[in-house]
Amino acid sequence: MILLSIISHYLFRIFRALSRRVPYFQNLFRLLRFFTSPPKQKSWEFIANAIVDYYSHTMKSKFIYYSHCLQKEYNGFISESDLGIYFRTWDKLDPLERKLINLSYGNILDVGSCTGYCIPYLMGKGTVTGIEISPKINKIAQQRGIRNTFVGNIFDFKFKCTFDTITLIGNDIALSGTLYRLKKLLKKLRGLLNKDGQVLLIIRNVQTLKYWHVVYTPLYNGRIGIPFKLLFLNAYFLLTISSKYGFQSSIEGKYQSKGGSFYLLKLFKTST
């Protein structure tokens, strides 16, 4: 995986240099997904550095994402990321996020807890544990008074208990990166749930396909981060596939914003 990260990093730099000279070479970026892995802790630390700077009011530049995929009409987007989203209060959360929190209950696990911005509100619904892959981002949560969070990867972290509710906020399911890892994640989440437990998640809906892979490459302070692969999903496809892994699923809400169409899904653990 380390070698693949190095390859994808240098391929991005090469493709970027070529496309600046000859725009046609922008199409080369569509191949990047074949040389890119899902996000790992090392690739996430690049983003963490920017979030730390935002938190300490020492931002050195805008934080930019390049996004590339096989679909030509969506290949080559460049967007500025507002890191303030990781420090929002209740009134700044979107309607789906607030509804997700209100549907939570019992012993709650927040996967990808980030700076812990949702945890104070989840604590009003039960006992909350957060897991975050980045030590630097988790440290911010600790500094903000959020103590019940741990550093780890959801795929291999050993939990000491099971949960009534597991939350994935902010399209975090896309971080699975591949269909294989999505299936692996669904198995893991089911195993972490108590009887009659639920997974609550928000996804950015793909309208025309079952799923597609998008490669994100961050740029900050004149440096290029390690490209990483995200898995964007169609809501109904996710409902179908989750039923094969022991869940009864439903759509609990929809929200349209300038960033796309978002769905709130509930995956309810079945007895079989």
Secondary structure per residue as TSV (DSSP state, phi and psi in degrees):
chain	resnum	aa	ss	phi	psi
A	1	M	-	360.0	-35.6
A	2	I	H	-63.9	-43.1
A	3	L	H	-62.4	-41.6
A	4	L	H	-63.3	-38.1
A	5	S	H	-63.6	-41.0
A	6	I	H	-65.0	-44.0
A	7	I	H	-61.5	-48.4
A	8	S	H	-64.0	-35.8
A	9	H	H	-62.9	-46.8
A	10	Y	H	-74.6	-32.7
A	11	L	H	-62.9	-41.3
A	12	F	H	-59.6	-44.7
A	13	R	H	-62.8	-40.6
A	14	I	H	-66.9	-48.6
A	15	F	H	-61.3	-38.5
A	16	R	H	-64.9	-42.6
A	17	A	H	-65.5	-41.6
A	18	L	H	-66.9	-43.2
A	19	S	H	-69.8	-23.2
A	20	R	H	-70.2	-30.7
A	21	R	H	-85.0	-43.7
A	22	V	-	-130.6	106.9
A	23	P	G	-53.4	-29.0
A	24	Y	G	-57.7	-31.5
A	25	F	G	-68.7	-5.1
A	26	Q	G	-57.3	-28.2
A	27	N	G	-64.8	-22.5
A	28	L	G	-61.5	-29.4
A	29	F	G	-62.4	-22.5
A	30	R	G	-65.3	-19.6
A	31	L	G	-86.1	-9.7
A	32	L	G	-61.6	-31.3
A	33	R	G	-61.0	-26.4
A	34	F	G	-76.1	-10.6
A	35	F	G	-121.4	18.6
A	36	T	-	-126.0	140.3
A	37	S	-	-103.1	164.2
A	38	P	-	-60.6	161.6
A	39	P	-	-63.5	134.0
A	40	K	-	-113.1	175.0
A	41	Q	H	-59.0	-40.3
A	42	K	H	-63.5	-43.9
A	43	S	H	-68.0	-30.5
A	44	W	H	-73.9	-24.7
A	45	E	H	-66.9	-26.8
A	46	F	H	-62.4	-44.2
A	47	I	H	-67.0	-38.8
A	48	A	H	-59.7	-38.6
A	49	N	H	-59.7	-40.3
A	50	A	H	-68.5	-39.6
A	51	I	H	-65.8	-39.0
A	52	V	H	-61.1	-43.2
A	53	D	H	-64.1	-40.1
A	54	Y	H	-62.1	-44.6
A	55	Y	H	-63.3	-35.2
A	56	S	T	-93.6	7.2
A	57	H	T	60.3	39.5
A	58	T	-	-127.4	35.9
A	59	M	-	-57.4	132.4
A	60	K	-	-97.4	-16.1
A	61	S	S	-169.6	176.6
A	62	K	-	-68.2	154.5
A	63	F	-	-102.9	117.7
A	64	I	E	-115.1	143.0
A	65	Y	E	-115.7	132.3
A	66	Y	E	-97.1	133.3
A	67	S	E	-121.9	134.0
A	68	H	E	-137.6	143.1
A	69	C	-	-154.5	173.6
A	70	L	S	-67.8	-30.7
A	71	Q	S	-69.1	111.0
A	72	K	G	-57.2	-38.8
A	73	E	G	-70.9	-16.5
A	74	Y	G	-110.8	3.6
A	75	N	T	-83.3	133.8
A	76	G	T	94.2	18.2
A	77	F	E	-72.2	143.0
A	78	I	E	-123.6	126.0
A	79	S	E	-138.4	146.4
A	80	E	E	-90.2	133.5
A	81	S	-	-98.3	129.5
A	82	D	-	-88.4	103.2
A	83	L	G	-70.0	-8.7
A	84	G	G	-64.1	-17.2
A	85	I	G	-62.9	-22.8
A	86	Y	G	-86.1	7.0
A	87	F	G	-135.0	26.7
A	88	R	-	-77.0	153.0
A	89	T	-	-99.3	174.9
A	90	W	G	-52.7	-43.6
A	91	D	G	-70.0	-14.5
A	92	K	G	-97.8	-8.7
A	93	L	S	-70.5	148.4
A	94	D	-	-80.1	167.3
A	95	P	H	-57.8	-36.2
A	96	L	H	-68.1	-39.2
A	97	E	H	-64.0	-42.0
A	98	R	H	-66.4	-39.0
A	99	K	H	-67.6	-40.0
A	100	L	H	-57.3	-45.9
A	101	I	H	-62.5	-42.2
A	102	N	H	-67.6	-25.1
A	103	L	H	-83.7	-11.8
A	104	S	-	-76.1	151.9
A	105	Y	-	-159.6	163.7
A	106	G	E	71.3	-141.5
A	107	N	E	-84.2	114.4
A	108	I	E	-112.8	135.1
A	109	L	E	-113.6	121.3
A	110	D	E	-100.0	108.7
A	111	V	E	-86.6	127.4
A	112	G	T	73.4	51.8
A	113	S	-	-69.8	-14.5
A	114	C	T	54.6	-129.1
A	115	T	T	-81.1	3.0
A	116	G	-	79.2	19.8
A	117	Y	T	-66.3	-23.5
A	118	C	T	-94.4	-15.9
A	119	I	H	-62.5	-41.8
A	120	P	H	-57.0	-33.5
A	121	Y	H	-79.8	-35.5
A	122	L	H	-65.4	-31.5
A	123	M	T	-64.0	-21.2
A	124	G	T	-74.0	-9.3
A	125	K	T	-109.9	-10.5
A	126	G	E	165.8	-163.7
A	127	T	E	-88.2	128.6
A	128	V	E	-118.1	136.2
A	129	T	E	-122.2	136.0
A	130	G	E	-113.6	145.9
A	131	I	E	-127.9	130.5
A	132	E	E	-136.6	133.2
A	133	I	S	-74.5	-24.2
A	134	S	-	-98.5	120.3
A	135	P	H	-60.7	-37.3
A	136	K	H	-67.5	-42.0
A	137	I	H	-69.7	-39.9
A	138	N	H	-63.7	-33.1
A	139	K	H	-62.7	-36.9
A	140	I	H	-61.3	-43.8
A	141	A	H	-57.8	-43.1
A	142	Q	H	-63.0	-42.1
A	143	Q	H	-65.0	-26.3
A	144	R	T	-88.1	6.8
A	145	G	T	92.5	8.1
A	146	I	-	-92.1	104.7
A	147	R	-	-96.0	-22.5
A	148	N	S	-93.3	46.2
A	149	T	E	-125.4	149.6
A	150	F	E	-128.9	153.2
A	151	V	E	-91.6	127.9
A	152	G	-	175.0	169.7
A	153	N	-	-103.3	124.1
A	154	I	T	-55.8	-28.0
A	155	F	T	-69.0	-29.9
A	156	D	T	-130.0	2.8
A	157	F	-	-69.6	137.5
A	158	K	-	-96.8	107.2
A	159	F	-	-87.4	149.5
A	160	K	S	-93.4	-3.0
A	161	C	S	-149.6	174.0
A	162	T	-	-111.7	174.1
A	163	F	E	-132.5	154.5
A	164	D	E	-86.6	-33.9
A	165	T	E	-135.8	133.9
A	166	I	E	-119.6	128.6
A	167	T	E	-113.2	140.4
A	168	L	E	-129.9	102.7
A	169	I	-	-103.3	144.8
A	170	G	S	80.6	36.5
A	171	N	S	59.9	30.2
A	172	D	G	-63.5	-22.5
A	173	I	G	-60.3	-26.5
A	174	A	G	-65.0	-21.5
A	175	L	G	-69.3	-10.6
A	176	S	G	-60.0	-32.5
A	177	G	-	83.6	-36.8
A	178	T	S	-139.2	161.3
A	179	L	H	-64.0	-38.1
A	180	Y	H	-60.1	-46.9
A	181	R	H	-71.4	-28.7
A	182	L	H	-61.8	-46.4
A	183	K	H	-62.6	-40.4
A	184	K	H	-63.2	-39.1
A	185	L	H	-67.2	-42.1
A	186	L	H	-60.2	-40.6
A	187	K	H	-62.5	-44.2
A	188	K	H	-62.3	-46.4
A	189	L	H	-63.5	-41.3
A	190	R	H	-61.7	-40.4
A	191	G	H	-66.4	-20.8
A	192	L	H	-90.3	-5.9
A	193	L	E	-92.6	144.2
A	194	N	E	-71.2	171.0
A	195	K	E	-58.0	134.3
A	196	D	E	65.4	22.0
A	197	G	E	-76.6	169.8
A	198	Q	E	-138.9	149.4
A	199	V	E	-108.8	127.5
A	200	L	E	-113.2	125.1
A	201	L	E	-145.1	152.2
A	202	I	E	-113.8	131.1
A	203	I	E	-124.4	150.9
A	204	R	E	-86.7	112.7
A	205	N	-	-75.0	134.7
A	206	V	-	-91.7	124.6
A	207	Q	S	-80.3	-41.0
A	208	T	S	-105.4	-19.5
A	209	L	S	-121.5	167.6
A	210	K	S	-67.0	-42.0
A	211	Y	E	-165.9	161.8
A	212	W	E	-150.1	157.3
A	213	H	E	-96.2	134.0
A	214	V	E	-124.7	130.3
A	215	V	E	-96.2	122.0
A	216	Y	E	-103.2	133.3
A	217	T	E	-126.5	116.4
A	218	P	E	-84.2	149.1
A	219	L	E	-132.8	124.8
A	220	Y	E	-151.3	136.1
A	221	N	T	55.6	37.0
A	222	G	T	77.7	4.4
A	223	R	E	-113.6	149.3
A	224	I	E	-103.4	127.3
A	225	G	-	-81.4	-179.3
A	226	I	-	-78.9	124.6
A	227	P	-	-60.0	144.5
A	228	F	E	-139.8	152.4
A	229	K	E	-100.0	131.5
A	230	L	E	-111.9	152.9
A	231	L	E	-112.3	105.9
A	232	F	E	-89.9	135.7
A	233	L	E	-122.1	149.0
A	234	N	-	-82.4	132.9
A	235	A	H	-57.5	-42.2
A	236	Y	H	-72.6	-30.7
A	237	F	H	-65.3	-42.1
A	238	L	H	-65.3	-37.7
A	239	L	H	-60.3	-42.3
A	240	T	H	-66.8	-46.9
A	241	I	H	-70.5	-32.8
A	242	S	H	-67.7	-28.3
A	243	S	H	-65.8	-22.6
A	244	K	T	-81.5	-7.8
A	245	Y	T	-121.1	30.0
A	246	G	T	85.6	28.1
A	247	F	E	-124.8	144.5
A	248	Q	E	-104.6	121.4
A	249	S	E	-117.2	155.7
A	250	S	E	-152.2	156.1
A	251	I	E	-92.3	121.9
A	252	E	E	-100.6	-11.2
A	253	G	E	177.5	159.2
A	254	K	E	-133.6	150.0
A	255	Y	E	-148.5	127.9
A	256	Q	E	-106.4	126.3
A	257	S	E	-134.1	177.2
A	258	K	T	-65.8	-17.2
A	259	G	T	-86.0	-5.8
A	260	G	E	133.4	-166.6
A	261	S	E	-104.0	126.6
A	262	F	E	-119.9	142.5
A	263	Y	E	-123.9	141.1
A	264	L	E	-100.9	121.1
A	265	L	E	-115.2	145.7
A	266	K	E	-117.6	125.2
A	267	L	E	-108.5	110.4
A	268	F	E	-98.2	127.1
A	269	K	E	-69.8	123.2
A	270	T	-	-89.8	166.6
A	271	S	-	-78.8	-14.8
A	272	T	-	-103.0	360.0
